[in-house]
Amino acid sequence: MKSSSILLFFLFLFLIFYLGKFIFLPLFLALFFYLVIKSVTTKFLISINSRCGFNLNKLKATTLMLIIISILTYFLWIILELNINTVLENSSKYQKNFEKILLYLSIEPLNALFEESQLFSSLDILTIFSSILNSLSSFAGNFAFVIIFIIFFIFEENHFKKKLNSVMNSSNLKILNKINHDIFFYIQLKTITSFLTGISTFIILFILENDLAPTFGIISFFLNFIPFIGSLLSILLPFIFSAVQFLNFLEPTLTFFLLLFVQIYIGNVLEPKLMGRTLNISPLVMIIFLTVMGKIWGVAGMFLSVPLLVIILIILRNMRLTKKIAILLSESGEL
């Protein structure tokens, strides 16, 4: 009875998320970026405040960090837009190279595949990158709602804490503080490893003279939050574009293996070492949740899927009544 009730609850929750996408998607994006801002503020600004003698309280420090990140995001957006526009200007060259690759691949037994499917032959580089630029412009316009939510989160934080202190007893507050600590710990480290992934990707592609080095560096930062598929795309997209740009074996091969090394080292060595443990989430559960969130919220849902799943698991394992559910969601069966 309890299991069926929990299943119905999650089905109802996903239905609400799907129908309320227009409000829940910017709300959860804002919550994610708010947690990132708070994590960075706690990690860096507060320590600078104590060492340098600045008189910054948490509200001032968080507001300052929001301004800094907003300015940084704006400049990254300008770089991204300029980089894609540069590619659009040279799209005829990339299109010719792409057609040469298709001509080279159109041999037996691949010839039958290209005859049956017009997918590859109908691809147009100009159309692809124009669509990407339009999508980014649309997202930038909607991001204003996310900023508004973040501002409200910042100014509501102190009042929210007072409300919790009034309605919750000390034992529940300890559980809530533990949940809060674990969530911030995950967000802090994931942001650091994502930043390292983005910087490493940019440096490698810049050295290899890839025309989309800044774009792939920025994209890799966000893709690092998406398990399995994110790492795969962070390697394959630069590899494919490198093949189209250079039309040889050296640069694409170096791109593939160097980015593969970055993903393996950061994802399988550095990240578990910094966290002290793996995420301990069942890969099957992760893929299912990733697919469902991708279905109801698109790419943004895939981006949010693991942070949301980690937060859900942290909450479930810290509550006495839901520990069994957390065990079922875990990879090892231990918490």
ChimeraX attribute file (.defattr): number of C-alpha atoms within 10 A of each C-alpha:
attribute: neighborCount
match mode: 1-to-1
recipient: residues
	/A:1	6
	/A:2	7
	/A:3	9
	/A:4	9
	/A:5	10
	/A:6	12
	/A:7	12
	/A:8	12
	/A:9	12
	/A:10	12
	/A:11	12
	/A:12	12
	/A:13	11
	/A:14	15
	/A:15	13
	/A:16	12
	/A:17	17
	/A:18	17
	/A:19	11
	/A:20	12
	/A:21	15
	/A:22	11
	/A:23	12
	/A:24	15
	/A:25	20
	/A:26	21
	/A:27	17
	/A:28	17
	/A:29	21
	/A:30	22
	/A:31	16
	/A:32	18
	/A:33	17
	/A:34	21
	/A:35	18
	/A:36	20
	/A:37	24
	/A:38	23
	/A:39	21
	/A:40	19
	/A:41	20
	/A:42	17
	/A:43	12
	/A:44	13
	/A:45	21
	/A:46	18
	/A:47	12
	/A:48	14
	/A:49	14
	/A:50	11
	/A:51	9
	/A:52	9
	/A:53	9
	/A:54	11
	/A:55	9
	/A:56	15
	/A:57	12
	/A:58	15
	/A:59	13
	/A:60	12
	/A:61	20
	/A:62	24
	/A:63	19
	/A:64	16
	/A:65	18
	/A:66	22
	/A:67	12
	/A:68	13
	/A:69	14
	/A:70	13
	/A:71	12
	/A:72	12
	/A:73	12
	/A:74	13
	/A:75	12
	/A:76	15
	/A:77	17
	/A:78	11
	/A:79	15
	/A:80	22
	/A:81	15
	/A:82	14
	/A:83	16
	/A:84	19
	/A:85	15
	/A:86	13
	/A:87	18
	/A:88	19
	/A:89	10
	/A:90	13
	/A:91	18
	/A:92	14
	/A:93	14
	/A:94	21
	/A:95	17
	/A:96	14
	/A:97	17
	/A:98	23
	/A:99	17
	/A:100	14
	/A:101	15
	/A:102	15
	/A:103	13
	/A:104	9
	/A:105	13
	/A:106	15
	/A:107	12
	/A:108	8
	/A:109	9
	/A:110	10
	/A:111	13
	/A:112	11
	/A:113	12
	/A:114	17
	/A:115	11
	/A:116	8
	/A:117	10
	/A:118	10
	/A:119	9
	/A:120	11
	/A:121	13
	/A:122	9
	/A:123	13
	/A:124	15
	/A:125	19
	/A:126	17
	/A:127	12
	/A:128	12
	/A:129	16
	/A:130	15
	/A:131	12
	/A:132	13
	/A:133	17
	/A:134	11
	/A:135	12
	/A:136	15
	/A:137	14
	/A:138	11
	/A:139	11
	/A:140	13
	/A:141	10
	/A:142	12
	/A:143	15
	/A:144	12
	/A:145	15
	/A:146	20
	/A:147	19
	/A:148	13
	/A:149	18
	/A:150	24
	/A:151	15
	/A:152	11
	/A:153	16
	/A:154	18
	/A:155	13
	/A:156	11
	/A:157	12
	/A:158	12
	/A:159	10
	/A:160	12
	/A:161	10
	/A:162	10
	/A:163	11
	/A:164	13
	/A:165	13
	/A:166	9
	/A:167	9
	/A:168	12
	/A:169	10
	/A:170	9
	/A:171	9
	/A:172	14
	/A:173	14
	/A:174	13
	/A:175	15
	/A:176	17
	/A:177	12
	/A:178	15
	/A:179	21
	/A:180	14
	/A:181	12
	/A:182	16
	/A:183	21
	/A:184	19
	/A:185	13
	/A:186	20
	/A:187	23
	/A:188	20
	/A:189	17
	/A:190	21
	/A:191	18
	/A:192	16
	/A:193	20
	/A:194	21
	/A:195	18
	/A:196	18
	/A:197	27
	/A:198	25
	/A:199	18
	/A:200	19
	/A:201	28
	/A:202	22
	/A:203	14
	/A:204	18
	/A:205	25
	/A:206	15
	/A:207	9
	/A:208	16
	/A:209	14
	/A:210	21
	/A:211	18
	/A:212	20
	/A:213	22
	/A:214	23
	/A:215	21
	/A:216	23
	/A:217	26
	/A:218	21
	/A:219	19
	/A:220	28
	/A:221	24
	/A:222	19
	/A:223	24
	/A:224	27
	/A:225	22
	/A:226	24
	/A:227	18
	/A:228	14
	/A:229	14
	/A:230	20
	/A:231	21
	/A:232	16
	/A:233	17
	/A:234	25
	/A:235	22
	/A:236	17
	/A:237	12
	/A:238	25
	/A:239	22
	/A:240	14
	/A:241	18
	/A:242	26
	/A:243	20
	/A:244	20
	/A:245	21
	/A:246	15
	/A:247	16
	/A:248	12
	/A:249	10
	/A:250	12
	/A:251	18
	/A:252	23
	/A:253	13
	/A:254	16
	/A:255	24
	/A:256	18
	/A:257	13
	/A:258	17
	/A:259	23
	/A:260	16
	/A:261	13
	/A:262	19
	/A:263	23
	/A:264	14
	/A:265	13
	/A:266	17
	/A:267	20
	/A:268	12
	/A:269	11
	/A:270	14
	/A:271	20
	/A:272	14
	/A:273	12
	/A:274	14
	/A:275	14
	/A:276	9
	/A:277	9
	/A:278	13
	/A:279	15
	/A:280	16
	/A:281	20
	/A:282	16
	/A:283	14
	/A:284	12
	/A:285	15
	/A:286	21
	/A:287	17
	/A:288	13
	/A:289	18
	/A:290	23
	/A:291	16
	/A:292	17
	/A:293	23
	/A:294	17
	/A:295	13
	/A:296	19
	/A:297	20
	/A:298	13
	/A:299	15
	/A:300	17
	/A:301	23
	/A:302	25
	/A:303	22
	/A:304	21
	/A:305	25
	/A:306	21
	/A:307	18
	/A:308	17
	/A:309	17
	/A:310	19
	/A:311	18
	/A:312	15
	/A:313	24
	/A:314	21
	/A:315	20
	/A:316	19
	/A:317	19
	/A:318	17
	/A:319	15
	/A:320	9
	/A:321	9
	/A:322	13
	/A:323	17
	/A:324	16
	/A:325	14
	/A:326	21
	/A:327	19
	/A:328	14
	/A:329	23
	/A:330	21
	/A:331	18
	/A:332	11
	/A:333	13
	/A:334	11
	/A:335	14
